[in-house]
Amino acid sequence: MSQRELTAAKEFAAKQHSDYLDSLESFKFLFPLSEETKHEILELDLSSLINAQKILKYKATEILCSYVDKALEVNKEINAVISFFPEAFEAAKDLDNLCEEKKKTMALFGIPFSVKQNFFMKGYASNLGFIRDWNKVSEDTCSFVKLLEHHGGIPFCFTNVPQGLISYVCSNPLYGTTENPKRKGFTPGGSSGGEAALLAGNGSPFGIGSDLAGSLRIPASMCGVVSLKPMQSRIVALNAHRGMPGKSGLVLAYGFFTKSADEQLTLWQIIMGDDYYHTQVPLSIPGPMKFYDYEEFKKTKLTVGYYESCGFINPVPSNKRMVTETIGKLREAGYNVVPFELPNGNELARMVFNAVLSDNGQFLYDMYRGDLADAYLTKFVTLLGIPTVAKRIGSFALKNVSEQFSVMASCGTADTTSLRLNQAAIEELGISLTQQFVDKQIDFLVCPQFPIPSIPHQFPSELGAAAVDTALWNLVDCPAGIVTLDKVNQKDIEELADYNKDRFNFLLNKIVEASKDTLGNPIGVQVVSPPYGEAKCLLAMKLIEELWNVHE
């Protein structure tokens, strides 16, 4: 792609933003907002805002302008928003013009939300940071966005993503790099990094994203917010980039970013409280979803499974501590705690990376070929172009230097037989793990959120191996959520000295290097439930937050 096209794209984005600011000023002139009202709205958490709207306390125009102002302020520091939607002004005005009876049927009346750029928005380009697609606008809006509009929500901005979605450094040549609001110079995660960053910076009441190998959970863990990856069929989104088209073995799911498990629960109760979405997208599971009383749930003699490592890459001390201490709190609260067994970590990793490279990496290679790769992704893109024979030789040579890199170099299904065998292995894994929930009567599982906390932008492209912890639960299609509970402390940093027993393993050395300056970064745990167990997973997340006194 030529520099001329990149310049044209950036000039268009600048003009679009300038026009938006003009529209905002005109709108504010017609619908003035007092600083007192704005402050009041922005001080409310999502649950309180939803409750306020049950009695129509605020106009849709007031809430929208409050969050637009905040998002503009935050975005100067973190670069999470790539475009604002002027159509939101008209949507807010139309909502305010509805009769009171109609307004009260909308659980999200007037509440704005941010949209990850892989969701199509009519009239806007979902280009995933590729220069060649900078002006390729969508003809229709994503069905998930339409669902939230049906409940009175207002999509008000597009958020940044890693180029091509296949990374947890949130950067691309078109829109630049998104910063973590908790720590400048550190990644917010990906691929829904812009969403998590904007929410963590208080620039949005809630956001929506997707998850193919951890793209909801990784940003939630790194930005200190909360998210749930449901089962694939719970919400099937039409008109959205899927990340990896076709059936590779990794299932794609859609969900929310919020600041608490209780807010997650509220949103899921709203959208899954009836059968409306199934009537619009029949591929989705029919509603309503069954929910449970929280007080009754926590009084139940629950059995909690756990593991401290997936066996491929051990979590650094801070992230391992989260599992150990959370299990300790659950045990102290009187719940039954049992170990959860995983197969060999290298075999798990092979299933994950063979699924990512289900066509031997051809789709990914073609996606980046002929376009300008982001500076933080050049190493990854270079690796995609290495011939299969060279990778296999490299795998053998790396065996005694870094077992993890050796495994990764051996992956990629180059023929239909190896593709079928990997899919068969994934099916057996799903049967084995879900049956363990039954055999041990496990209600939910606590495990590492990710092997590492948020790290500086330059490291994720070299540490893609870390995604096995999250991608595992895409392989077997189990609901899995992230709750943030604590921060990296000094003792965690000091214990990094003992993390890598094999001083020659350069991947583990790189993890230590990336993690040595993470003091104060958010950390938590991943919570997993059996298939169709989203409602109980959300209650388990809420219970864990309560045991940690997160919101007190």
TIMARLUM-395094 format. One record per residue (C-alpha): residue in one letter; z negated, y negated, x; residue number from 1. Coordinates in pm, whole numbers. Each point is the difference from the previous one (the first is absolute). Last residue first. Layout:
LOTOR  aa      pz      py      px    i
LOTOR   a       Z       Y       X  NUM
...
END
This chain:
LOTOR  aa      pz      py      px    i
LOTOR   e   -4886     149   -1599  552
LOTOR   h     362     114     -12  551
LOTOR   v      -4     265     273  550
LOTOR   n    -342     146     -77  549
LOTOR   w     102     309     204  548
LOTOR   l    -110     239    -275  547
LOTOR   e     175    -225    -253  546
LOTOR   e     328       4     192  545
LOTOR   i     -23     379      15  544
LOTOR   l     -54      21    -377  543
LOTOR   k     296    -229     -69  542
LOTOR   m     226     216     216  541
LOTOR   a    -126     310    -180  540
LOTOR   l      72    -169    -334  539
LOTOR   l     355     -77     114  538
LOTOR   c      52     360     116  537
LOTOR   k    -132     122    -336  536
LOTOR   a     268    -198    -186  535
LOTOR   e     274      96     247  534
LOTOR   g     -67     374     -37  533
LOTOR   y     346     118    -105  532
LOTOR   p      21     207     321  531
LOTOR   p    -336      53     177  530
LOTOR   s    -184    -308     129  529
LOTOR   v       6    -186     331  528
LOTOR   v    -215    -286     133  527
LOTOR   q      97    -167     328  526
LOTOR   v    -275    -180     185  525
LOTOR   g     -90    -347     124  524
LOTOR   i      65    -245     283  523
LOTOR   p      49    -377      32  522
LOTOR   n      41    -162     345  521
LOTOR   g    -314    -151     152  520
LOTOR   l      59     134     353  519
LOTOR   t     361     120      27  518
LOTOR   d      58    -100     364  517
LOTOR   k      -8     348     158  516
LOTOR   s     208     160    -275  515
LOTOR   a     354     -43     137  514
LOTOR   e    -100     106     352  513
LOTOR   v    -189     302    -133  512
LOTOR   i     296      99    -216  511
LOTOR   k     234     -44     298  510
LOTOR   n    -216     232     208  509
LOTOR   l      24     253    -282  508
LOTOR   l     379     -24      16  507
LOTOR   f      -5      10     382  506
LOTOR   n    -184     331      17  505
LOTOR   f     -82       9     375  504
LOTOR   r    -367     -94     -49  503
LOTOR   d     -63     308    -212  502
LOTOR   k    -352     -66    -130  501
LOTOR   n     130    -297    -197  500
LOTOR   y    -268    -141    -229  499
LOTOR   d    -288     -21     249  498
LOTOR   a      56    -364     103  497
LOTOR   l      76     -80    -365  496
LOTOR   e    -376      39     -54  495
LOTOR   e     -56    -356     122  494
LOTOR   i     227    -141    -272  493
LOTOR   d    -179     191    -277  492
LOTOR   k    -335    -117     142  491
LOTOR   q     121    -360     -25  490
LOTOR   n      78      27    -371  489
LOTOR   v     321      58    -197  488
LOTOR   k     -53    -134    -350  487
LOTOR   d    -129     159    -323  486
LOTOR   l      86     153    -336  485
LOTOR   t     367     -38     -94  484
LOTOR   v     113     249    -264  483
LOTOR   i     333     181      25  482
LOTOR   g     151     233    -259  481
LOTOR   a     169     337     -27  480
LOTOR   p     154     178    -299  479
LOTOR   c     149     333     113  478
LOTOR   d     375      53      42  477
LOTOR   v     -17     279     264  476
LOTOR   l     228    -171     253  475
LOTOR   n    -113    -347    -105  474
LOTOR   w    -358     105      78  473
LOTOR   l      93      97     357  472
LOTOR   a     181    -332      43  471
LOTOR   t    -337    -180      26  470
LOTOR   d    -155     180     295  469
LOTOR   v     342      81     151  468
LOTOR   a      65    -375      37  467
LOTOR   a    -162     -15     344  466
LOTOR   a     312     144     164  465
LOTOR   g     169    -336     -57  464
LOTOR   l    -194    -128     299  463
LOTOR   e     268    -154     222  462
LOTOR   s     148    -221    -275  461
LOTOR   p    -357     -83    -106  460
LOTOR   f    -101    -155     337  459
LOTOR   q     161    -343      39  458
LOTOR   h    -153    -153    -313  457
LOTOR   p    -362      25     120  456
LOTOR   i    -217     267    -172  455
LOTOR   s    -149      37    -349  454
LOTOR   p    -240     295      -5  453
LOTOR   i      97     337     151  452
LOTOR   p      22     368    -102  451
LOTOR   f      71     -89    -364  450
LOTOR   q    -221       5    -314  449
LOTOR   p    -186     298     142  448
LOTOR   c    -124     254    -257  447
LOTOR   v    -207      23    -319  446
LOTOR   l     108     256    -263  445
LOTOR   f     -55      11    -373  444
LOTOR   d    -132     228    -271  443
LOTOR   i     -13     312     217  442
LOTOR   q     -67     327    -183  441
LOTOR   k      27     188     332  440
LOTOR   d     268     238    -133  439
LOTOR   v     163    -267    -216  438
LOTOR   f      31    -274     262  437
LOTOR   q     109     270     245  436
LOTOR   q     281      90    -242  435
LOTOR   t     138    -352      46  434
LOTOR   l      11      46     375  433
LOTOR   s     165     343       5  432
LOTOR   i     253     -65    -276  431
LOTOR   g     106    -330     154  430
LOTOR   l      28     153     347  429
LOTOR   e     213     283    -139  428
LOTOR   e     238    -252    -154  427
LOTOR   i      14    -197     326  426
LOTOR   a      84     318     193  425
LOTOR   a     281      75    -247  424
LOTOR   q     135    -352      48  423
LOTOR   n      -7      51     375  422
LOTOR   l     179     334     -30  421
LOTOR   r     267    -149    -225  420
LOTOR   l      70    -283     245  419
LOTOR   s       7     248     291  418
LOTOR   t     260     205    -187  417
LOTOR   t     203    -303    -105  416
LOTOR   d      55    -117     357  415
LOTOR   a    -127    -269     241  414
LOTOR   t    -352     -32    -140  413
LOTOR   g    -174    -251     223  412
LOTOR   c    -305      65     215  411
LOTOR   s     -37     120     361  410
LOTOR   a     -45    -353     134  409
LOTOR   m    -295     -51    -237  408
LOTOR   v    -175     315     120  407
LOTOR   s      44     -98     366  406
LOTOR   f    -126    -349     -76  405
LOTOR   q    -318     151    -145  404
LOTOR   e     -48     248     285  403
LOTOR   s      13    -283     251  402
LOTOR   v      43      78     370  401
LOTOR   n      11     381      15  400
LOTOR   k     246      36    -286  399
LOTOR   l     205    -306      92  398
LOTOR   a     269     193     190  397
LOTOR   f      51     246    -288  396
LOTOR   s      30    -280    -255  395
LOTOR   g     235    -191     229  394
LOTOR   i     236     298      10  393
LOTOR   r      -9       8    -381  392
LOTOR   k      58    -375     -19  391
LOTOR   a     295      19     240  390
LOTOR   v     160     275    -210  389
LOTOR   t     -49    -203    -318  388
LOTOR   p     175    -308     139  387
LOTOR   i    -210    -319      43  386
LOTOR   g     110    -268    -249  385
LOTOR   l    -318       2    -208  384
LOTOR   l    -203     -63     318  383
LOTOR   t     178    -332      48  382
LOTOR   v     -93    -106    -355  381
LOTOR   f    -368      70      70  380
LOTOR   k       5    -193     328  379
LOTOR   t     179    -294    -168  378
LOTOR   l    -248     -22    -286  377
LOTOR   y    -229    -287     110  376
LOTOR   a     301    -215      94  375
LOTOR   d     158      54    -342  374
LOTOR   a     330     182      11  373
LOTOR   l     319    -202     -46  372
LOTOR   d     239     196    -219  371
LOTOR   g     288     232      83  370
LOTOR   r    -210     314      -8  369
LOTOR   y    -343     -49    -157  368
LOTOR   m      65     187    -325  367
LOTOR   d     238     247     164  366
LOTOR   y    -273     117     239  365
LOTOR   l    -250      30    -284  364
LOTOR   f     236     209    -211  363
LOTOR   q     103     215     298  362
LOTOR   g    -356      84     107  361
LOTOR   n      50     377      22  360
LOTOR   d      91       5    -371  359
LOTOR   s    -362      78     -95  358
LOTOR   l    -126    -237     269  357
LOTOR   v    -298    -132    -201  356
LOTOR   a     -50     350    -141  355
LOTOR   n      26     156     347  354
LOTOR   f    -253    -260     111  353
LOTOR   v    -253      94    -268  352
LOTOR   m      45     378      24  351
LOTOR   r     -20     -17     380  350
LOTOR   a    -319    -207     -23  349
LOTOR   l    -168     258    -221  348
LOTOR   e      99     274     246  347
LOTOR   n    -145    -201     287  346
LOTOR   g    -323     -50    -191  345
LOTOR   n     -54     372     -67  344
LOTOR   p     -85      55    -366  343
LOTOR   l    -265    -209    -176  342
LOTOR   e    -342     116    -114  341
LOTOR   f    -228    -212    -218  340
LOTOR   p    -369       9      93  339
LOTOR   v    -253     -11    -287  338
LOTOR   v    -233    -270    -136  337
LOTOR   n    -206      39    -319  336
LOTOR   y    -119    -335    -137  335
LOTOR   g    -361    -108       5  334
LOTOR   a      32    -367      95  333
LOTOR   e     -98      91     357  332
LOTOR   r     304     231      19  331
LOTOR   l     228    -279    -122  330
LOTOR   k    -148    -241     254  329
LOTOR   g      44     251     282  328
LOTOR   i     360      68    -105  327
LOTOR   t      64    -373      20  326
LOTOR   e    -165     -20     342  325
LOTOR   t     208     281     150  324
LOTOR   v     327    -117    -158  323
LOTOR   m     -47    -361     112  322
LOTOR   r    -112     109     344  321
LOTOR   k     336     172      56  320
LOTOR   n     176    -331     -60  319
LOTOR   s    -220    -190     244  318
LOTOR   p       9     276     264  317
LOTOR   v     383      24      14  316
LOTOR   p     152     254    -238  315
LOTOR   n     120     327     153  314
LOTOR   i     376      40      16  313
LOTOR   f     147     332    -110  312
LOTOR   g    -308     179    -131  311
LOTOR   c     -18    -173    -339  310
LOTOR   s    -336    -136     112  309
LOTOR   e    -347     -52    -149  308
LOTOR   y      33     232    -300  307
LOTOR   y    -171     -26    -337  306
LOTOR   g     -57     164    -336  305
LOTOR   v    -231    -146    -264  304
LOTOR   t    -159     207    -276  303
LOTOR   l    -135    -208    -287  302
LOTOR   k    -316      78    -192  301
LOTOR   t      85    -252    -273  300
LOTOR   k    -210    -316     -29  299
LOTOR   k     276    -199     176  298
LOTOR   f     254     103    -262  297
LOTOR   e    -223     -78    -298  296
LOTOR   e     -50    -356     121  295
LOTOR   y     373     -34      72  294
LOTOR   d     120     112    -343  293
LOTOR   y     326     188      35  292
LOTOR   f     370     -79     -43  291
LOTOR   k     275     219    -144  290
LOTOR   m     348    -139      55  289
LOTOR   p     184    -109    -316  288
LOTOR   g     267      79      71  287
LOTOR   p     309     208      75  286
LOTOR   i      67      62     371  285
LOTOR   s     294    -207     127  284
LOTOR   l     359     129     -11  283
LOTOR   p      21    -139    -355  282
LOTOR   v      12    -360     130  281
LOTOR   q     -23    -239    -298  280
LOTOR   t    -177     238    -239  279
LOTOR   h    -213     124     291  278
LOTOR   y    -106    -359      67  277
LOTOR   y    -128     -51    -355  276
LOTOR   d    -208     317     -30  275
LOTOR   d    -341    -169     -15  274
LOTOR   g    -295     -93     219  273
LOTOR   m     200      70     317  272
LOTOR   i      96    -361      75  271
LOTOR   i    -332    -158     -97  270
LOTOR   q    -227     282     115  269
LOTOR   w     180       2     336  268
LOTOR   l     -60    -373      39  267
LOTOR   t    -371      27     -85  266
LOTOR   l     -53     295     235  265
LOTOR   q     158    -187     288  264
LOTOR   e    -227    -298     -73  263
LOTOR   d    -300     235       8  262
LOTOR   a     118     144     331  261
LOTOR   s     -23    -347     149  260
LOTOR   k     212    -271     160  259
LOTOR   t     329     106    -156  258
LOTOR   f     337     134     115  257
LOTOR   f     191     199    -258  256
LOTOR   g     215     311     -35  255
LOTOR   y     326     184      44  254
LOTOR   a      69     350     131  253
LOTOR   l     269     165     213  252
LOTOR   v     -14     369      85  251
LOTOR   l      60     131     351  250
LOTOR   g     183     334      -5  249
LOTOR   s     345    -139      78  248
LOTOR   k     129     -17    -355  247
LOTOR   g     262    -275      -3  246
LOTOR   p     -32    -366      92  245
LOTOR   m    -248    -107     271  244
LOTOR   g    -141    -349     -50  243
LOTOR   r      38      11    -378  242
LOTOR   h     148    -346     -45  241
LOTOR   a     -79    -102    -357  240
LOTOR   n     187     -17    -329  239
LOTOR   l    -191     270    -189  238
LOTOR   a    -364      65      83  237
LOTOR   v    -152     339     -84  236
LOTOR   i    -371     -53     -66  235
LOTOR   r    -218     311     -46  234
LOTOR   s     285     223     119  233
LOTOR   q     -62     -56     371  232
LOTOR   m    -372      60     -20  231
LOTOR   p    -214    -308      50  230
LOTOR   k     -42    -190     328  229
LOTOR   l    -309    -216     -56  228
LOTOR   s     -78    -329     171  227
LOTOR   v    -295    -208     119  226
LOTOR   v     -31    -291     244  225
LOTOR   g    -113     -43     361  224
LOTOR   c     332    -109     148  223
LOTOR   m      47     306     222  222
LOTOR   s    -117     261    -250  221
LOTOR   a     197    -149    -288  220
LOTOR   p     307     -34     224  219
LOTOR   i     -20     372      92  218
LOTOR   r     -72     115    -357  217
LOTOR   l     293    -154    -185  216
LOTOR   s     270      94     252  215
LOTOR   g    -167     332      84  214
LOTOR   a     291     240      36  213
LOTOR   l     221     -90    -296  212
LOTOR   d    -224    -261    -166  211
LOTOR   s     114    -291    -215  210
LOTOR   g    -139    -345     -74  209
LOTOR   i    -144    -229    -265  208
LOTOR   g    -229    -301      38  207
LOTOR   f    -318    -143    -143  206
LOTOR   p    -164    -339     -65  205
LOTOR   s     222    -156     271  204
LOTOR   g     -51    -236     295  203
LOTOR   n    -358     107      72  202
LOTOR   g      83      72     368  201
LOTOR   a     -70     369     -59  200
LOTOR   l     245     -13    -291  199
LOTOR   l     273    -162     209  198
LOTOR   a     -56     244     286  197
LOTOR   a       6     310    -222  196
LOTOR   e     327    -102    -161  195
LOTOR   g     168    -109     323  194
LOTOR   g     -91     330     166  193
LOTOR   s     148     231    -264  192
LOTOR   s     179     199     273  191
LOTOR   g    -215     -40     167  190
LOTOR   g    -313    -114     177  189
LOTOR   p    -151    -348      15  188
LOTOR   t      76       2     374  187
LOTOR   f    -215    -195     243  186
LOTOR   g      80    -329     175  185
LOTOR   k    -221    -191    -243  184
LOTOR   r    -296     200    -126  183
LOTOR   k    -130      28    -358  182
LOTOR   p     305    -171    -145  181
LOTOR   n     220     264     172  180
LOTOR   e     318    -178     103  179
LOTOR   t     347      56    -144  178
LOTOR   t     283      -9     252  177
LOTOR   g     340    -162     -45  176
LOTOR   y     201     -54    -317  175
LOTOR   l     354     101      87  174
LOTOR   p     -51     188     329  173
LOTOR   n    -269     234    -140  172
LOTOR   s    -375      49      31  171
LOTOR   c    -289     177    -168  170
LOTOR   v    -110     246     270  169
LOTOR   y     -79     316    -194  168
LOTOR   s     350     139      26  167
LOTOR   i     281     160    -198  166
LOTOR   l      54    -266    -269  165
LOTOR   g     356     -78     120  164
LOTOR   q    -117    -312     183  163
LOTOR   p    -373     -21     -60  162
LOTOR   v     -82    -172    -331  161
LOTOR   n     -68    -357    -116  160
LOTOR   t    -113    -104    -345  159
LOTOR   f     199    -121    -302  158
LOTOR   c    -168    -254    -228  157
LOTOR   f    -109     -90    -354  156
LOTOR   p      15     312    -216  155
LOTOR   i    -181    -104    -322  154
LOTOR   g    -222     246    -188  153
LOTOR   g     -15       1    -380  152
LOTOR   h     -24     375     -65  151
LOTOR   h     377      34     -39  150
LOTOR   e      35    -195     326  149
LOTOR   l    -201     277     169  148
LOTOR   l     241     261    -135  147
LOTOR   k     300    -213     100  146
LOTOR   v    -124      -2     361  145
LOTOR   f     -21     381      -8  144
LOTOR   s     351      18    -152  143
LOTOR   c     150    -195     291  142
LOTOR   t     211    -301     -95  141
LOTOR   d     378      10     -42  140
LOTOR   e     317    -119     172  139
LOTOR   s    -148     -17     349  138
LOTOR   v     133    -247     257  137
LOTOR   k     177      97     323  136
LOTOR   n     -42    -332     183  135
LOTOR   w    -196     119     306  134
LOTOR   d     155     348      -5  133
LOTOR   r     166      -4     344  132
LOTOR   i    -304    -176     146  131
LOTOR   f    -233     288     -80  130
LOTOR   g    -358    -107     -78  129
LOTOR   l     -49     245    -287  128
LOTOR   n     293    -169    -185  127
LOTOR   s    -147     -17    -348  126
LOTOR   a     217    -301     -81  125
LOTOR   y     -91    -204    -306  124
LOTOR   g     184     -64    -329  123
LOTOR   k    -184     269    -193  122
LOTOR   m    -304     119     193  121
LOTOR   f      28     343     163  120
LOTOR   f    -315     150     149  119
LOTOR   n      42      50     377  118
LOTOR   q    -125    -354      56  117
LOTOR   k    -360      74     -97  116
LOTOR   v     -93    -204    -307  115
LOTOR   s    -289    -244     -46  114
LOTOR   f    -192     -38    -325  113
LOTOR   p     -65    -281    -246  112
LOTOR   i    -247      29    -289  111
LOTOR   g     114    -181    -315  110
LOTOR   f    -107     269    -244  109
LOTOR   l     -83     317     192  108
LOTOR   a    -150     190    -295  107
LOTOR   m     269    -127    -236  106
LOTOR   t     -88      64    -367  105
LOTOR   k    -205    -321      -3  104
LOTOR   k     308    -210      70  103
LOTOR   k     174     138    -309  102
LOTOR   e    -283    -108    -231  101
LOTOR   e     -19    -343     164  100
LOTOR   c     366     -74     -72   99
LOTOR   l     225     -20     303   98
LOTOR   n      74    -340     156   97
LOTOR   d    -234      62     294   96
LOTOR   l     197     313      87   95
LOTOR   d     328    -193      -4   94
LOTOR   k    -141    -264     236   93
LOTOR   a    -120     269     241   92
LOTOR   a     341     171      -3   91
LOTOR   e     178    -332      54   90
LOTOR   f    -213     -72     306   89
LOTOR   a      41     358     127   88
LOTOR   e     378     -50       9   87
LOTOR   p     -60    -219     307   86
LOTOR   f     -64     327     192   85
LOTOR   f    -152     -49     346   84
LOTOR   s     163     143     310   83
LOTOR   i     -95     172     327   82
LOTOR   v    -374       3     -56   81
LOTOR   a    -222     157     269   80
LOTOR   n      41    -258     276   79
LOTOR   i    -371      12     101   78
LOTOR   e    -115    -356      71   77
LOTOR   k     239    -217    -201   76
LOTOR   n      -3     274    -263   75
LOTOR   v    -363     -66     -83   74
LOTOR   e      66    -355    -123   73
LOTOR   l     312      93    -194   72
LOTOR   a    -184     297    -153   71
LOTOR   k    -290    -224    -105   70
LOTOR   d     225    -256    -166   69
LOTOR   v     198     274    -175   68
LOTOR   y    -327     159    -105   67
LOTOR   s    -132    -307    -179   66
LOTOR   c     343     -84    -143   65
LOTOR   l      25     344    -161   64
LOTOR   i    -352      -5    -142   63
LOTOR   e      46    -341    -157   62
LOTOR   t     347      76    -140   61
LOTOR   a    -132     317    -165   60
LOTOR   k    -258    -210    -179   59
LOTOR   y    -362      85      63   58
LOTOR   k    -286     122    -219   57
LOTOR   l     222     218    -216   56
LOTOR   i    -300     194    -136   55
LOTOR   k     124     325     153   54
LOTOR   q     130    -220     281   53
LOTOR   a    -349     -47     138   52
LOTOR   n     -42     378      19   51
LOTOR   i     319      32     205   50
LOTOR   l    -121    -278     229   49
LOTOR   s    -339     168      40   48
LOTOR   s     167     331      92   47
LOTOR   l     231    -177     247   46
LOTOR   d    -278    -183     183   45
LOTOR   l     -63    -358    -107   44
LOTOR   e     -40    -278     258   43
LOTOR   l     372     -83     -14   42
LOTOR   i     -23     -84    -369   41
LOTOR   e    -300    -232      38   40
LOTOR   h     154    -178     299   39
LOTOR   k     319     -60    -195   38
LOTOR   t    -194    -128    -302   37
LOTOR   e    -197    -246     215   36
LOTOR   e     308    -113     190   35
LOTOR   s     157     -96    -332   34
LOTOR   l     340     139     -93   33
LOTOR   p     279    -211    -148   32
LOTOR   f     269     175    -208   31
LOTOR   l     302    -232     -16   30
LOTOR   f     -64    -157     341   29
LOTOR   k    -101     339     137   28
LOTOR   f     336     142    -109   27
LOTOR   s     192    -278     173   26
LOTOR   e    -201      54     319   25
LOTOR   l      60     375     -13   24
LOTOR   s     372     -43     -57   23
LOTOR   d      22    -221     310   22
LOTOR   l    -196     261     198   21
LOTOR   y     244     265    -121   20
LOTOR   d     301    -203     109   19
LOTOR   s    -149     -27     350   18
LOTOR   h     -66     375       5   17
LOTOR   q     358      82     -99   16
LOTOR   k     134    -244     261   15
LOTOR   a    -211     167     272   14
LOTOR   a     106     348    -114   13
LOTOR   f     367    -104       1   12
LOTOR   e     -32    -147     349   11
LOTOR   k    -162     322     119   10
LOTOR   a     279     213    -143    9
LOTOR   a     271    -224     143    8
LOTOR   t    -162      14     345    7
LOTOR   l     -19     379     -15    6
LOTOR   e     364      16    -108    5
LOTOR   r     108    -222     289    4
LOTOR   q    -203     204     249    3
LOTOR   s     235     282     -82    2
LOTOR   m     -89     344    -130    1
END
